[in-house]
């Protein structure tokens, strides 16, 4: 069995952002040499997410609006968590969007459905964060 473990480092200049990481993950699959297996992509910070969806700007805008309605950033004093930080909303947004995804590898490529791509969701940006990519298979 082959395996590859790498970390992708992200830095957003915005508080919230969706970043397409599909090509970076595809490059790691090629580097791994795995032809048949699984690829785990995991946000390693509690205020960030990894998810799969369509790369469509209108959808990303809709996510922003929807998430802000579910867990508005302000007023920050509405959250008990916000004593030393102001990111309680980011924790909740991450919970909704998810921690990780697993994608099958078939014939040496990520095995996606139509329009599927991998995104990093940042909900408390302006600092460096990492994503774990672990690939296993034959």
PyMOL commands that set and color helices and strands:
alter all, ss='L'
color gray80, all
select helices_A, chain A and resi 22-32+57-70+76-78+88-97
alter helices_A, ss='H'
color red, helices_A
select strands_A, chain A and resi 2-11+17-20+37-43+48-53+100-106+109-110+117-122+128-137
alter strands_A, ss='S'
color yellow, strands_A
deselect
rebuild
show_as cartoon
